[in-house]
C-alpha cells in the first residue's frame, strides 16, 4: 500500500505540474501580454495625439515659418514612440519635410511599392488618413535591409496650416518587447509557487500517509481484519483528501492570478492619472476634459483666464505665481460643488468649469454672474510672503456647441480683445459673412499692394509756439468709391485682417519705404509706428534694414521709431537690444500711447526714450477728469527728471492745449492743431 499511494501522489504532482505550466504559458501569460501590449499602444496613441495637438497649436500661433520649423524640429527630435518609433512630416506632394530618424533621407522611399498591397507607401498614408484607419505595413530594419517582413504601425493626422501629414513610424514588436520581462517574471513566480506547494504537499503527505501506514502495520500485528478497517478508511478517501488539498492550491493560484491582474490595472491607472491630472493643482487637465465630454451631446464650458498673470510672476516670482494658481484651484473647486460642475486646469493660468448635466438657463445665468464676481474683493492670501494678491478674471463661455473647448476659446479671446468681463459664444462669430469679409479685404489689399496704393498720411506735431517740428506717419489705403471719387481707408478696417492673411508685412514695407522717401524731401522729423510684434518678426527687421541701408546717416537722425507701450511686451531685453541697435544709427525712439499699458517706469529708465507720447485717453478728458490730470502731471514730472521730451496726443480744443501748456508738455498733436494729410510738401 505504501508504494501505491506514493506512486499515485507522484503522478498527481506530475499531472498538476503539467497542468499548471499549461495554464501559465498558454492562458495567463498571453492574456497579460495582450493587455499590456494594448495598453502601451493606447498610451503611445495618446502621446501621438498630444504631439499633433502641440504642432497644430504652434502652427496657428507662430507666424514666422523659420521659428515654427525650429520649434517643430526640436519637438519631434526629442520625442520617441515605443522603443525606437518617431514622428515625421510629409507634405501633400509626398515630400519629406522633417524626419528625425534620417530613414527617409532618400525621398524615393515614400514611392516604395509595399509588397502586401502593391501600392506606394505615400498612397497608403493618404488612403489610411481618409479612412481614419491605422496603417500597418511590412518594412525592413537597418540590420536587415533586404527583408520587408517587420510590421510597422502608423497613426496619421493632417495639418492644414502646414499642408502636411503628421505620421508616426513604430515597429509593432516594440510594444510587445515591453512585456518580455513580465513573461519571465510570471514564469519564475509560477515555478517558485509550485515548488513551495510541492514542498508543502510532500510535508503533508509525510505527515498524513506515514501515520496511516503505521496504523495498518499495527493492525496487522494485532491480527485485525484489514477489510473491516478499510471499510472505515479507503484509498479513495486518502486520494480524495489529497485532491481537496490540491484544489485548495489551485484556488490560491487563481487568487494570485487575479491579484496580479489587479496590480497591473492599478499601475495602468497610475499612468493614466499622470496623463489626465495636473501636477501643480491636482485638478484634471485638458486631456481629461476632452475624454470626459466626448460622449456628451450637450456640454457648457466656461474658461477662466487670470488677467495679467505674467505681472504677478514678474513682481513676486514664479513660486508665488504657482501658489496663486493653487489657491485659485481651491476656490474654484469649492465654487464648483455649489453648481455640480467639474473643474479643470487647461493650461497656464486658464481653468475650466464644465457643466455636463445642462443646468437650466436661469440657473446658468446665476452661475455666470456669481463666477464673474467670484474673485472681486476676495484676495488670494500668500502665507509665505504674508501678503494679499488681488486678481481679475475674464470668462469665455460656450453653451451646447459642437466643439465646446474650441468655441469657448474663441469667446475668451473675443472677451479679452474687447476688454469685456465675459463673452458667450454664438454661431454668428463664425458665419460665412465674416469669411466673405476676410476674402473681400484680402483681395482689396492684394490689389492695393500690387498697384502701390498703400499711402502714408502725415499728422503734424507742434512745439509750444505752435511750430511744426515733426510728422507722424499713418497708413491709409487709396480707394475709389461708387461715385468714382478717391477715398482713403483707415487701417482699423483692415489691419487685423492683414495679419491673418499674411499681407501685413507687404503693407508695412510700402508705407515705410514711401515715408523714408518723403523724409529726404523735408527738414522735419518723421516718425514711424512699430509694434512689439514687428520687432519680434525677423522678416520685418530684415526688410526694415534694407530700407534703412538706402538712407544716408544725416537723414536717419530725423527718423523716429514710435513703439506702442500698450502692446504686450514680453521681453524687455529684446526691446532694449532693438533700441540700442537703431539708436546707434542716429534714429530717435518714442514710447507711444504711454499710460494705457503696464507703464513700467523701471523699464522706461533702462530704455531712456527720446520722447514719451501720452495716450489720448488721458488727454481728451484732462480738463474734466482729475485722475487724468494727476496721471499726466506725474508723467511730465517723471520725464523732466530724465530729460525726456513729452508729446500730448488727442489735443482737440484750445482749452486742453492751454492746460497742457501749464503742465509743461513739450509738443502737441491733435485735430485742434492739424488733421492728417497725404501731402505735406
C-alpha positions as CSV (number, residue, x, y, z in Angstrom):
1,X,0.0,0.0,0.0
2,X,2.9,2.4,0.8
3,X,4.3,2.2,-2.6
4,X,1.0,2.5,-4.4
5,X,0.0,5.7,-2.5
6,X,3.3,7.4,-3.1
7,X,3.1,6.3,-6.8
8,X,-0.3,7.9,-7.1
9,X,0.9,11.0,-5.3
10,X,3.9,11.2,-7.7
11,X,1.7,11.0,-10.8
12,X,-0.7,13.5,-9.2
13,X,2.2,16.0,-8.8
14,X,3.4,15.4,-12.4
15,X,0.0,16.0,-13.8
16,X,-0.5,19.0,-11.6
17,X,2.8,20.5,-12.8
18,X,1.9,20.0,-16.4
19,X,-1.5,21.5,-16.0
20,X,-0.1,24.4,-14.1
21,X,2.6,25.1,-16.7
22,X,0.0,24.8,-19.5
23,X,-2.2,27.3,-17.6
24,X,0.6,29.8,-17.2
25,X,2.2,29.5,-20.6
26,X,-1.0,29.2,-22.8
27,X,-3.6,31.2,-20.8
28,X,-2.3,33.6,-18.2
29,X,0.9,34.8,-19.9
30,X,-0.7,35.6,-23.3
31,X,-3.7,37.3,-21.7
32,X,-1.4,39.6,-19.6
33,X,0.9,40.2,-22.7
34,X,-2.1,41.2,-24.8
35,X,-3.4,43.5,-22.1
36,X,-0.1,45.2,-21.5
37,X,0.6,45.5,-25.2
38,X,-2.7,47.1,-25.9
39,X,-2.1,49.5,-23.0
40,X,1.3,50.5,-24.4
41,X,-0.3,51.1,-27.9
42,X,-3.1,53.2,-26.4
43,X,-0.7,55.3,-24.4
44,X,1.6,55.8,-27.4
45,X,-1.5,56.8,-29.4
46,X,-2.4,59.4,-26.7
47,X,1.2,60.7,-26.8
48,X,1.0,61.0,-30.6
49,X,-2.3,62.9,-30.4
50,X,-0.7,65.2,-27.8
51,X,2.2,65.9,-30.1
52,X,-0.2,66.5,-33.0
53,X,-2.2,68.9,-30.8
54,X,1.0,70.8,-29.9
55,X,2.0,71.1,-33.6
56,X,-1.5,72.3,-34.5
57,X,-1.3,75.0,-31.8
58,X,2.2,76.1,-32.8
59,X,1.3,76.3,-36.5
60,X,-1.6,78.6,-35.6
61,X,0.2,80.9,-33.1
62,X,3.7,81.1,-34.7
63,X,3.6,83.1,-37.9
64,X,7.3,83.1,-38.6
65,X,7.9,79.9,-40.7
66,X,11.6,79.7,-39.7
67,X,10.8,79.9,-36.0
68,X,7.9,77.4,-36.5
69,X,10.2,74.9,-38.2
70,X,12.8,75.2,-35.4
71,X,10.0,74.6,-32.8
72,X,8.7,71.6,-34.6
73,X,12.2,70.2,-35.3
74,X,13.1,70.5,-31.6
75,X,9.8,68.9,-30.5
76,X,10.0,65.9,-32.9
77,X,13.7,65.3,-32.3
78,X,13.2,64.9,-28.6
79,X,10.2,62.6,-28.9
80,X,10.1,58.8,-29.1
81,X,7.2,56.4,-29.6
82,X,7.6,52.9,-28.1
83,X,11.3,51.9,-28.1
84,X,12.5,53.4,-31.4
85,X,9.5,54.9,-33.0
86,X,9.4,58.5,-34.2
87,X,7.1,61.0,-35.9
88,X,7.9,62.5,-39.3
89,X,6.2,65.2,-41.6
90,X,5.4,64.7,-45.2
91,X,3.8,67.4,-47.4
92,X,0.8,66.9,-49.7
93,X,3.1,66.1,-52.7
94,X,4.8,63.3,-50.9
95,X,8.0,65.2,-50.0
96,X,9.6,64.6,-46.6
97,X,9.6,67.9,-44.6
98,X,11.2,66.5,-41.4
99,X,12.5,63.1,-40.5
100,X,14.2,62.9,-37.1
101,X,15.4,59.3,-37.8
102,X,17.1,60.0,-41.1
103,X,15.5,56.9,-42.5
104,X,13.9,58.9,-45.3
105,X,17.0,60.8,-46.5
106,X,16.2,59.1,-49.8
107,X,13.0,60.8,-50.7
108,X,12.2,57.9,-53.1
109,X,11.4,55.7,-50.1
110,X,7.9,57.1,-50.0
111,X,7.3,55.8,-53.5
112,X,8.4,52.2,-52.5
113,X,5.8,49.6,-53.5
114,X,4.6,47.8,-50.4
115,X,4.7,44.0,-51.1
116,X,1.5,43.2,-49.2
117,X,-0.7,45.8,-51.0
118,X,1.2,46.5,-54.3
119,X,0.7,50.3,-53.6
120,X,3.1,53.1,-52.9
121,X,3.8,53.9,-49.2
122,X,2.6,57.6,-49.6
123,X,-0.6,56.5,-51.3
124,X,-1.3,54.1,-48.4
125,X,-0.6,57.0,-46.0
126,X,-3.2,59.3,-47.7
127,X,-5.7,56.4,-48.0
128,X,-5.4,55.4,-44.3
129,X,-5.9,59.1,-43.3
130,X,-9.0,59.4,-45.4
131,X,-10.4,56.2,-43.9
132,X,-9.3,57.3,-40.4
133,X,-7.5,53.9,-40.0
134,X,-4.3,52.8,-38.5
135,X,-1.8,52.0,-41.3
136,X,0.0,48.7,-40.8
137,X,2.6,47.6,-43.4
138,X,5.7,45.5,-43.6
139,X,9.1,47.2,-43.6
140,X,12.8,46.5,-43.2
141,X,15.3,47.2,-40.5
142,X,18.7,48.8,-40.5
143,X,20.4,45.5,-39.7
144,X,18.1,43.5,-42.1
145,X,17.6,45.9,-45.1
146,X,16.5,43.3,-47.6
147,X,13.7,41.7,-45.6
148,X,10.4,43.6,-45.6
149,X,8.9,41.4,-43.0
150,X,8.7,43.6,-39.9
151,X,5.3,45.1,-39.2
152,X,5.1,48.8,-38.7
153,X,2.2,50.9,-37.3
154,X,1.4,54.5,-38.4
155,X,-1.2,56.9,-37.0
156,X,-1.8,59.7,-39.4
157,X,-3.1,63.2,-39.0
158,X,-3.2,66.2,-41.4
159,X,-2.3,69.8,-40.5
160,X,-4.0,72.3,-42.8
161,X,-1.7,75.2,-41.9
162,X,1.4,73.2,-42.8
163,X,-0.4,71.4,-45.6
164,X,1.4,68.3,-44.3
165,X,0.7,64.8,-42.9
166,X,1.9,64.1,-39.4
167,X,2.9,60.4,-39.5
168,X,4.1,58.1,-36.7
169,X,6.5,55.3,-37.5
170,X,6.9,52.5,-34.9
171,X,7.5,48.8,-35.2
172,X,4.7,46.8,-33.7
173,X,7.1,44.4,-32.0
174,X,8.4,47.4,-29.9
175,X,5.2,47.3,-27.9
176,X,5.4,43.5,-27.2
177,X,9.0,43.8,-26.1
178,X,7.9,45.8,-23.1
179,X,6.3,42.7,-21.7
180,X,9.1,40.2,-22.2
181,X,10.3,40.8,-18.7
182,X,6.8,40.3,-17.4
183,X,6.7,36.8,-19.0
184,X,9.9,35.8,-17.3
185,X,8.6,37.2,-14.0
186,X,5.3,35.3,-14.3
187,X,7.1,32.1,-15.1
188,X,9.6,32.5,-12.3
189,X,6.9,33.3,-9.8
190,X,4.9,30.3,-11.1
191,X,7.8,27.9,-10.6
192,X,8.5,29.3,-7.2
193,X,4.9,28.9,-6.2
194,X,4.7,25.4,-7.5
195,X,8.0,24.5,-5.7
196,X,6.6,25.8,-2.5
197,X,3.4,24.0,-3.0
198,X,5.3,20.8,-3.8
199,X,7.3,21.1,-0.6
200,X,4.1,21.7,1.4
201,X,2.4,18.7,-0.4
202,X,5.3,16.4,0.4
203,X,5.3,17.6,4.0
204,X,1.5,17.0,4.3
205,X,1.9,13.6,2.6
206,X,4.6,12.5,5.0
207,X,2.5,13.7,8.0
208,X,-0.7,12.0,6.7
209,X,0.5,8.8,4.9
210,X,3.1,7.8,7.4
211,X,0.6,7.6,10.3
212,X,-1.8,5.7,8.1
213,X,0.9,3.1,7.1
214,X,1.9,2.8,10.7
215,X,-1.7,2.2,11.7
216,X,-2.0,-0.5,9.0
217,X,1.1,-2.1,10.4
218,X,-0.2,-2.1,13.9
219,X,-3.5,-3.6,12.7
220,X,-1.6,-6.4,11.0
221,X,0.3,-7.1,14.2
222,X,-3.0,-7.2,16.1
223,X,-4.4,-9.7,13.5
224,X,-7.4,-7.3,12.9
225,X,-9.2,-7.9,9.6
226,X,-7.9,-5.3,7.3
227,X,-11.2,-5.4,5.3
228,X,-13.0,-4.3,8.4
229,X,-10.6,-1.4,8.9
230,X,-10.6,-0.5,5.2
231,X,-14.3,-0.1,5.4
232,X,-13.6,3.0,7.5
233,X,-10.6,4.3,5.6
234,X,-10.3,3.6,1.9
235,X,-7.7,4.6,-0.6
236,X,-10.2,6.8,-2.4
237,X,-10.7,8.7,0.8
238,X,-7.0,9.3,1.1
239,X,-6.7,10.5,-2.5
240,X,-9.9,12.5,-2.1
241,X,-8.3,14.3,0.8
242,X,-5.2,14.9,-1.2
243,X,-7.3,16.1,-4.2
244,X,-9.1,18.5,-1.9
245,X,-5.8,19.9,-0.8
246,X,-4.7,20.2,-4.5
247,X,-7.9,22.1,-5.3
248,X,-7.1,24.5,-2.5
249,X,-3.7,25.1,-4.1
250,X,-5.4,25.8,-7.4
251,X,-7.6,28.3,-5.7
252,X,-4.6,30.0,-4.3
253,X,-3.0,30.1,-7.8
254,X,-6.2,31.7,-9.2
255,X,-6.2,34.2,-6.4
256,X,-2.6,35.1,-7.1
257,X,-3.5,35.5,-10.8
258,X,-6.4,37.8,-10.0
259,X,-4.2,39.8,-7.6
260,X,-1.6,40.1,-10.3
261,X,-4.1,41.4,-12.8
262,X,-5.4,43.9,-10.3
263,X,-1.9,45.1,-9.7
264,X,-1.4,45.6,-13.4
265,X,-4.7,47.6,-13.6
266,X,-3.6,49.7,-10.6
267,X,-0.3,50.5,-12.3
268,X,-2.1,51.3,-15.6
269,X,-4.5,53.6,-13.7
270,X,-1.5,55.4,-12.1
271,X,-0.1,56.0,-15.6
272,X,-3.4,57.3,-16.8
273,X,-3.7,59.6,-13.7
274,X,-0.4,61.2,-14.6
275,X,-1.7,61.8,-18.1
276,X,-5.1,63.2,-17.0
277,X,-4.2,65.2,-13.9
278,X,-2.3,68.5,-13.4
279,X,0.7,68.0,-11.1
280,X,0.6,71.5,-9.6
281,X,-3.1,71.8,-8.6
282,X,-4.2,68.1,-8.7
283,X,-7.1,69.1,-11.0
284,X,-8.0,67.2,-14.1
285,X,-6.3,68.6,-17.2
286,X,-7.3,69.3,-20.8
287,X,-6.9,65.7,-21.9
288,X,-9.2,64.6,-19.1
289,X,-11.8,67.3,-20.2
290,X,-11.7,66.1,-23.8
291,X,-12.2,62.5,-22.6
292,X,-15.0,63.4,-20.2
293,X,-17.1,65.3,-22.7
294,X,-16.5,63.3,-25.9
295,X,-19.7,61.3,-25.4
296,X,-21.9,64.2,-24.2
297,X,-24.1,65.9,-26.7
298,X,-24.8,69.0,-24.6
299,X,-21.9,70.5,-22.7
300,X,-21.5,74.0,-21.4
301,X,-18.0,75.2,-20.7
302,X,-16.7,78.4,-19.0
303,X,-13.0,79.1,-19.5
304,X,-11.5,81.3,-16.7
305,X,-8.4,83.3,-17.5
306,X,-6.5,85.1,-14.8
307,X,-5.8,88.6,-16.2
308,X,-2.2,89.9,-16.3
309,X,-0.8,86.8,-14.6
310,X,2.6,87.5,-16.1
311,X,2.7,90.6,-14.0
312,X,2.3,88.5,-10.9
313,X,5.2,86.2,-11.9
314,X,7.3,89.3,-12.7
315,X,6.6,91.1,-9.5
316,X,6.5,88.2,-7.0
317,X,8.3,85.4,-8.7
318,X,7.2,82.1,-10.3
319,X,7.0,80.2,-7.0
320,X,4.4,82.8,-5.7
321,X,2.6,82.6,-9.0
322,X,2.3,78.8,-8.5
323,X,0.9,79.4,-5.0
324,X,-1.7,81.7,-6.5
325,X,-2.7,79.1,-9.1
326,X,-3.1,76.5,-6.3
327,X,-5.3,78.8,-4.3
328,X,-7.4,79.7,-7.3
329,X,-7.9,76.0,-7.9
330,X,-9.1,75.5,-4.3
331,X,-11.6,78.4,-4.7
332,X,-12.9,77.1,-8.0
333,X,-13.2,73.6,-6.5
334,X,-15.3,74.9,-3.7
335,X,-17.4,77.0,-6.1
336,X,-18.0,74.1,-8.4
337,X,-19.7,71.9,-5.8
338,X,-22.5,74.5,-5.5
339,X,-23.4,74.1,-9.1
340,X,-22.4,70.5,-9.7
341,X,-19.8,71.3,-12.3
342,X,-16.4,69.9,-12.9
343,X,-13.1,71.8,-12.6
344,X,-10.1,71.5,-14.9
345,X,-6.9,73.3,-15.4
346,X,-6.5,73.7,-19.1
347,X,-3.0,75.3,-19.3
348,X,-1.0,78.0,-17.5
349,X,-3.4,80.4,-15.9
350,X,-6.5,79.2,-17.7
351,X,-9.1,77.0,-15.9
352,X,-12.4,75.4,-17.0
353,X,-15.7,74.7,-15.4
354,X,-17.7,72.2,-17.4
355,X,-21.4,71.6,-17.0
356,X,-22.2,68.1,-18.4
357,X,-25.7,67.9,-17.0
358,X,-27.1,71.1,-18.6
359,X,-28.5,73.1,-15.8
360,X,-31.4,75.4,-16.7
361,X,-30.7,78.8,-18.4
362,X,-31.9,80.8,-15.4
363,X,-29.5,78.9,-13.1
364,X,-26.7,79.1,-15.6
365,X,-27.2,82.8,-15.8
366,X,-26.9,82.9,-12.0
367,X,-23.8,80.7,-12.3
368,X,-22.1,83.1,-14.8
369,X,-23.0,86.2,-12.7
370,X,-21.6,84.7,-9.5
371,X,-18.5,83.3,-11.3
372,X,-17.7,86.7,-12.8
373,X,-17.6,88.3,-9.3
374,X,-16.0,85.3,-7.5
375,X,-12.6,87.0,-7.1
376,X,-13.7,90.6,-6.7
377,X,-12.9,91.8,-3.2
378,X,-11.5,88.4,-2.4
379,X,-7.8,88.5,-2.2
380,X,-5.5,85.5,-2.6
381,X,-3.6,85.2,0.6
382,X,0.1,84.0,0.2
383,X,1.1,82.8,3.6
384,X,4.9,82.6,2.7
385,X,5.0,86.3,1.9
386,X,2.2,87.3,4.3
387,X,0.5,89.3,1.5
388,X,-2.8,89.5,-0.3
389,X,-2.8,89.4,-4.1
390,X,-5.9,90.6,-5.9
391,X,-6.8,89.1,-9.2
392,X,-9.3,89.7,-12.0
393,X,-10.6,87.1,-14.4
394,X,-12.0,87.0,-17.9
395,X,-14.5,84.4,-19.0
396,X,-15.1,82.7,-22.3
397,X,-18.3,80.7,-22.4
398,X,-19.7,78.1,-24.8
399,X,-23.2,76.7,-24.3
400,X,-24.2,73.5,-26.2
401,X,-21.8,74.0,-29.1
402,X,-20.4,71.2,-31.3
403,X,-16.8,71.9,-30.3
404,X,-17.2,73.3,-26.8
405,X,-13.5,73.8,-25.9
406,X,-12.7,75.5,-29.2
407,X,-15.7,77.8,-29.2
408,X,-15.1,78.7,-25.5
409,X,-11.6,79.6,-26.5
410,X,-12.9,81.8,-29.3
411,X,-15.2,83.5,-26.8
412,X,-12.4,84.1,-24.3
413,X,-10.2,85.6,-27.0
414,X,-13.0,88.0,-28.0
415,X,-13.7,88.9,-24.4
416,X,-10.0,89.8,-23.8
417,X,-9.7,91.7,-27.1
418,X,-12.7,93.8,-26.3
419,X,-11.9,94.2,-22.6
420,X,-15.2,92.5,-21.6
421,X,-15.6,90.6,-18.3
422,X,-17.0,87.6,-20.3
423,X,-18.4,86.7,-23.7
424,X,-20.8,83.9,-24.6
425,X,-20.0,82.2,-27.9
426,X,-22.6,82.3,-30.6
427,X,-22.6,81.0,-34.1
428,X,-22.5,84.4,-35.6
429,X,-18.8,84.6,-34.7
430,X,-18.1,82.0,-37.4
431,X,-20.7,83.0,-40.0
432,X,-20.0,83.0,-43.7
433,X,-20.3,86.8,-43.7
434,X,-17.1,87.1,-41.7
435,X,-15.4,84.6,-44.1
436,X,-16.6,86.7,-47.0
437,X,-15.4,89.8,-45.3
438,X,-11.9,88.3,-44.9
439,X,-11.8,87.3,-48.6
440,X,-13.0,90.8,-49.6
441,X,-10.3,92.5,-47.7
442,X,-7.6,90.0,-48.8
443,X,-8.4,90.8,-52.5
444,X,-8.6,94.5,-51.9
445,X,-5.3,94.6,-50.0
446,X,-3.7,92.4,-52.7
447,X,-4.8,94.9,-55.4
448,X,-3.6,97.9,-53.3
449,X,-0.2,96.3,-52.8
450,X,0.2,95.4,-56.5
451,X,-0.9,98.9,-57.6
452,X,1.1,100.7,-54.8
453,X,-2.0,102.2,-53.3
454,X,-0.7,101.9,-49.7
455,X,-0.4,105.6,-48.9
456,X,1.3,107.3,-45.9
457,X,-0.7,110.1,-44.3
458,X,1.2,112.6,-42.0
459,X,-0.2,114.3,-38.9
460,X,1.9,117.3,-37.8
461,X,3.3,117.6,-34.3
462,X,3.8,121.1,-32.9
463,X,6.0,122.7,-30.3
464,X,4.8,125.1,-27.6
465,X,4.8,128.0,-30.0
466,X,2.7,126.0,-32.5
467,X,5.5,125.5,-34.9
468,X,5.6,122.1,-36.8
469,X,8.6,120.1,-35.6
470,X,7.8,116.6,-36.8
471,X,5.2,114.4,-38.5
472,X,3.7,111.0,-37.5
473,X,3.2,108.5,-40.3
474,X,-0.2,106.9,-40.6
475,X,-1.2,104.1,-43.0
476,X,-4.1,104.5,-45.4
477,X,-5.3,102.6,-48.5
478,X,-6.2,104.6,-51.5
479,X,-9.6,103.5,-53.0
480,X,-12.3,104.7,-55.3
481,X,-16.0,104.9,-54.1
482,X,-19.1,104.3,-56.0
483,X,-19.1,107.8,-57.4
484,X,-15.6,107.5,-58.8
485,X,-14.1,109.7,-56.1
486,X,-10.8,108.9,-54.5
487,X,-11.2,107.9,-50.8
488,X,-8.7,106.7,-48.2
489,X,-9.5,103.7,-46.0
490,X,-8.5,103.8,-42.3
491,X,-6.3,100.9,-41.1
492,X,-8.7,99.9,-38.3
493,X,-10.9,98.3,-41.0
494,X,-8.1,96.1,-42.5
495,X,-5.1,95.9,-40.2
496,X,-6.2,92.9,-38.1
497,X,-7.3,91.0,-41.2
498,X,-4.0,91.8,-43.0
499,X,-2.1,90.0,-40.2
500,X,-4.3,86.9,-40.6
501,X,-4.0,87.0,-44.4
502,X,-0.2,87.4,-44.2
503,X,-0.3,90.8,-46.0
504,X,0.8,93.0,-43.1
505,X,4.5,92.8,-43.9
506,X,3.9,94.0,-47.5
507,X,1.7,96.8,-46.3
508,X,4.3,97.9,-43.8
509,X,7.1,97.7,-46.4
510,X,5.3,100.0,-48.8
511,X,4.3,102.7,-46.2
512,X,7.8,102.7,-44.6
513,X,9.5,102.8,-48.0
514,X,7.4,105.8,-49.0
515,X,7.8,107.6,-45.7
516,X,11.6,107.2,-45.9
517,X,11.5,108.7,-49.4
518,X,9.4,111.7,-48.0
519,X,11.9,112.1,-45.2
520,X,14.5,113.2,-47.7
521,X,12.1,115.9,-49.0
522,X,11.6,117.7,-45.7
523,X,13.8,119.2,-42.9
524,X,11.3,118.0,-40.2
525,X,11.4,114.7,-38.3
526,X,9.1,111.8,-39.4
527,X,8.0,109.1,-37.0
528,X,7.0,105.6,-37.9
529,X,4.9,103.4,-35.7
530,X,6.2,99.9,-34.8
531,X,4.5,97.3,-32.6
532,X,6.4,94.7,-30.5
533,X,5.2,92.0,-32.9
534,X,7.1,93.9,-35.6
535,X,10.2,93.8,-33.5
536,X,9.8,90.1,-33.0
537,X,9.3,89.4,-36.7
538,X,12.7,88.6,-38.2
539,X,11.4,89.1,-41.8
540,X,10.1,92.6,-40.9
541,X,13.5,93.5,-39.4
542,X,15.4,92.3,-42.5
543,X,13.1,94.3,-44.7
544,X,13.4,97.4,-42.4
545,X,17.2,97.2,-42.5
546,X,17.2,97.0,-46.3
547,X,15.2,100.2,-46.5
548,X,17.4,102.0,-43.9
549,X,20.6,100.9,-45.8
550,X,19.4,103.2,-48.7
551,X,19.2,106.2,-46.3
552,X,22.1,108.5,-45.5
553,X,23.1,108.9,-41.9
554,X,22.1,112.6,-41.9
555,X,18.5,111.7,-42.7
556,X,18.4,108.9,-40.2
557,X,18.9,111.5,-37.5
558,X,15.5,112.9,-38.3
559,X,13.8,109.5,-38.1
560,X,11.8,108.4,-35.1
561,X,10.5,104.9,-34.2
562,X,7.3,105.1,-32.1
563,X,6.9,101.8,-30.1
564,X,3.5,101.1,-28.7
565,X,3.6,101.0,-24.9
566,X,0.2,99.4,-24.8
567,X,1.4,96.4,-26.8
568,X,2.1,93.3,-24.8
569,X,5.9,93.5,-24.4
570,X,7.0,90.1,-23.2
571,X,10.8,90.5,-23.5
572,X,12.2,93.9,-22.5
573,X,15.8,92.6,-23.1
574,X,15.0,92.1,-26.7
575,X,13.3,95.5,-26.9
576,X,16.4,97.1,-25.4
577,X,18.7,95.4,-27.9
578,X,16.4,96.6,-30.8
579,X,16.5,100.2,-29.4
580,X,20.3,100.2,-29.0
581,X,20.8,98.9,-32.5
582,X,18.9,101.7,-34.2
583,X,19.9,104.4,-31.7
584,X,23.5,103.8,-32.7
585,X,22.4,104.7,-36.3
586,X,21.1,108.0,-35.1
587,X,17.4,107.1,-35.0
588,X,15.3,108.5,-32.2
589,X,13.0,106.4,-30.0
590,X,9.5,107.3,-28.8
591,X,7.2,105.3,-26.5
592,X,3.7,105.7,-28.0
593,X,0.3,105.6,-26.1
594,X,2.1,105.8,-22.7
595,X,-0.3,105.3,-19.9
596,X,-2.5,102.6,-21.5
597,X,-0.3,99.6,-20.9
598,X,1.6,98.3,-17.9
599,X,3.5,101.6,-17.8
600,X,6.6,100.0,-16.2
601,X,8.6,103.0,-15.2
602,X,11.6,100.8,-14.3
603,X,11.9,99.7,-17.9
604,X,11.5,103.2,-19.1
605,X,14.5,104.1,-17.0
606,X,16.5,101.4,-18.9
607,X,15.2,102.3,-22.3
608,X,15.6,106.1,-21.9
609,X,13.5,107.0,-24.9
610,X,13.9,110.4,-26.6
611,X,10.1,111.0,-26.5
612,X,7.1,109.8,-24.5
613,X,3.8,110.3,-26.2
614,X,1.0,110.4,-23.6
615,X,-2.1,108.5,-24.7
616,X,-5.1,110.3,-26.0
617,X,-7.4,108.6,-23.5
618,X,-5.7,110.6,-20.7
619,X,-5.6,113.9,-22.7
620,X,-9.1,114.1,-24.1
621,X,-10.7,114.5,-20.6
622,X,-7.9,116.1,-18.8
623,X,-9.9,119.3,-18.3
624,X,-12.7,117.5,-16.6
625,X,-11.1,114.3,-15.1
626,X,-8.9,114.9,-12.0
627,X,-7.4,111.4,-12.3
628,X,-6.3,112.0,-15.9
629,X,-4.8,115.4,-14.9
630,X,-2.8,113.9,-12.0
631,X,-1.6,111.0,-14.1
632,X,-0.4,113.3,-16.9
633,X,1.2,115.6,-14.3
634,X,3.2,112.7,-12.9
635,X,4.3,111.6,-16.3
636,X,5.5,115.1,-17.1
637,X,7.4,115.4,-13.9
638,X,9.0,111.9,-14.4
639,X,10.0,112.8,-18.0
640,X,11.5,116.2,-17.0
641,X,13.7,114.5,-14.4
642,X,15.0,112.1,-17.1
643,X,15.3,114.9,-19.8
644,X,12.7,113.1,-22.0
645,X,10.5,115.2,-24.3
646,X,6.8,114.7,-23.7
647,X,4.2,114.8,-26.6
648,X,0.4,115.0,-25.9
649,X,-1.9,113.2,-28.3
650,X,-5.6,114.0,-29.0
651,X,-5.3,117.7,-28.4
652,X,-8.9,118.6,-29.5
653,X,-9.5,122.1,-28.1
654,X,-7.8,125.3,-27.1
655,X,-8.8,124.7,-23.5
656,X,-7.0,121.4,-23.5
657,X,-4.0,122.9,-25.3
658,X,-3.7,125.8,-22.7
659,X,-4.0,123.3,-19.8
660,X,-1.2,121.1,-21.3
661,X,1.0,124.2,-21.7
662,X,0.6,124.9,-18.0
663,X,1.6,121.3,-17.1
664,X,4.8,121.7,-19.1
665,X,4.1,119.4,-22.1
666,X,6.8,119.9,-24.8
667,X,5.0,119.0,-28.0
668,X,1.3,118.6,-29.2
669,X,-0.6,116.6,-31.7
670,X,-4.4,116.6,-32.4
671,X,-7.2,117.7,-34.7
672,X,-7.2,121.1,-32.9
673,X,-3.8,121.8,-34.5
674,X,-3.8,119.8,-37.7
675,X,-5.5,116.8,-39.3
676,X,-3.6,114.0,-41.1
677,X,-2.7,114.9,-44.7
678,X,-1.4,112.9,-47.6
679,X,0.9,115.6,-48.9
680,X,3.0,117.7,-46.5
681,X,5.3,119.3,-49.0
